[in-house]
Amino acid sequence: MGGATGKRCMEQKVEIDGKSRKLRKRGVKRLETLLDATAYLLEQRQDENISLADIAARADIPLASVYHFFPNRNAAFVMLAERYHRQIADQVTAPIVPRPQSWQEVVTYRQRRGSAYLNANPAAQRLFLGAGVSVEVRNTDLNGNASLARFYADLFCRYFEIGQSAALEDMMANSIALMDGIWALSYSRHGRITDAFLTESTRASIAYLRCYLPEHLKPRHEGGDAPQPGSDGQS
């Protein structure tokens, strides 16, 4: 009984190629090593030229073991994209210190942090902003952006007197799409998100949100409960 419980504690559930799998500690470590190798190769070479054999060689893991995790190179790209989105989500959901006094500050702060993250991770830039990515990687990015839109809506509700709603999430999703388009243009021209394009993406997102949000939202008192989804935030 105790042995079975201990084994379960050592296992971690992960999704590989759309299927849920349980990996033990050694397997999880190997998977992370393979994703690190994939990221390195994406930074150094065009993704069209990367094979599973290249990933195996970089990770110093037998090719036969790589097939245990990835049936093809695209599966490795998708899993790497998912890891980047988890890291971005962690940034978005982290508290903003000091507390923002306007919703425009939230947009400005988060875009600045997001662009810094992507500029520090060239492989993420290639996957999310580069041309020629697969449909699966693109869908992973779109699904990740949908989650980010919910997190952004939660941020607004955390700091300001505004009700959570599907409409608010839609606004955030559209503002993220504007940001992504401008950042992709910057990446295509300069290989990174420049300060000038960051300024433009922030302006575009704020200008769009101003079509629906008042210029000033009342700050929510620290420690105050944000309204539940479906609430209009009115007392």
Residue pairs with C-beta under 8 A, 6 or more apart in sequence:
10 24
10 25
11 22
11 23
11 24
12 22
12 23
12 24
12 25
12 28
13 20
13 21
13 22
13 23
14 20
14 21
14 22
14 23
14 28
14 31
15 21
15 82
16 69
16 70
16 75
16 79
17 70
17 71
17 75
17 78
23 31
30 59
30 61
30 65
30 69
31 69
31 79
33 59
33 61
34 55
34 56
34 59
34 61
34 66
34 69
34 70
34 76
35 76
35 79
35 80
35 83
36 59
37 55
37 56
37 58
37 59
38 50
38 55
38 76
38 77
38 80
38 123
39 80
39 121
39 123
39 124
40 58
40 123
41 50
41 54
41 55
41 58
42 50
42 77
42 80
42 122
42 123
42 126
42 127
43 122
43 123
43 126
47 77
47 126
47 130
47 132
47 133
48 132
50 73
51 73
52 63
52 66
52 67
52 70
52 72
52 73
52 76
53 63
55 66
55 70
55 73
55 76
56 62
56 63
56 65
56 66
59 66
69 75
69 76
69 79
70 76
70 79
74 134
74 136
74 137
77 127
77 133
77 134
77 136
77 137
78 134
78 136
78 137
78 140
80 123
80 127
81 124
81 127
81 128
81 137
81 140
81 141
81 144
82 140
82 144
84 121
84 123
84 124
84 127
84 128
85 140
85 141
85 144
85 147
85 148
87 117
88 114
88 117
88 144
88 148
89 144
89 147
89 148
89 151
91 110
91 113
91 114
91 117
92 110
92 114
92 148
92 151
92 152
92 155
93 151
93 154
93 155
96 105
96 106
96 109
96 155
96 159
99 159
99 219
99 222
100 106
100 109
100 159
101 219
102 216
102 217
103 156
103 159
103 160
103 209
103 213
103 217
104 206
106 152
106 155
106 156
106 159
107 175
107 202
107 205
107 206
107 209
108 202
108 206
110 152
110 155
111 179
111 198
111 201
111 202
111 205
112 198
112 202
114 179
115 183
115 193
115 198
115 201
117 124
118 124
118 125
118 128
118 129
118 183
118 193
119 125
119 192
119 193
125 187
125 192
125 193
126 133
127 133
127 137
127 141
128 141
128 180
129 180
129 183
129 184
129 187
129 188
129 193
130 187
131 188
133 141
145 173
145 176
145 177
145 180
146 173
148 172
148 176
149 169
149 170
149 172
149 173
149 176
150 169
150 172
152 172
152 175
152 176
153 164
153 165
153 168
153 169
153 171
153 172
154 164
154 226
156 162
156 168
156 172
156 217
157 163
157 164
157 168
157 220
157 226
157 227
157 233
158 220
158 226
159 219
159 220
160 217
160 218
160 219
160 220
161 217
161 218
161 219
161 220
161 233
162 168
162 213
162 217
162 233
163 227
163 231
163 232
163 233
163 234
164 226
164 227
164 228
164 229
164 230
164 231
164 233
165 229
165 230
165 232
167 212
171 208
171 209
171 212
171 213
174 208
175 205
175 208
175 209
176 205
178 201
178 204
178 205
178 208
179 201
179 202
179 204
179 205
182 197
182 200
182 201
182 204
183 193
183 197
183 198
183 201
185 197
186 192
186 193
186 194
186 196
186 197
186 198
187 193
190 197
220 226
227 233
